[in-house]
Amino acid sequence: MKNMTKLILIMASAALTGGCVSTQPALTGPSGSFGAAIGHNIDVQAIAPSAAQKSNTHIPANPKRRAAARENYENGTTPEPQTTETKK
């Protein structure tokens, strides 16, 4: 009886391993479109700045805001962040 059970288990496992077979050989490398989805997502999310935006990179410091932020932090009274909306 034990031999029959072993035989059934071996035959069942041999039949089920067919589901693990691939039609593409393992060592041929990735397909030609490998990484295309990531490249597309990067292209969609990237925004090319205009010439005016590229030249205007200086943001002057605001000592009053810096002092207020430091005071709020030291007192533990940091205000909640304000929500912003984007325009379509």
HELIX and SHEET records of a PDB file:
HELIX    1   1 LYS A    2  LEU A   16  1                                  15    
HELIX    2   2 THR A   17  CYS A   20  5                                   4    
HELIX    3   3 ALA A   36  GLN A   45  1                                  10    
HELIX    4   4 ALA A   51  SER A   55  1                                   5    
HELIX    5   5 PRO A   63  ASN A   75  1                                  13    
END                                                                             
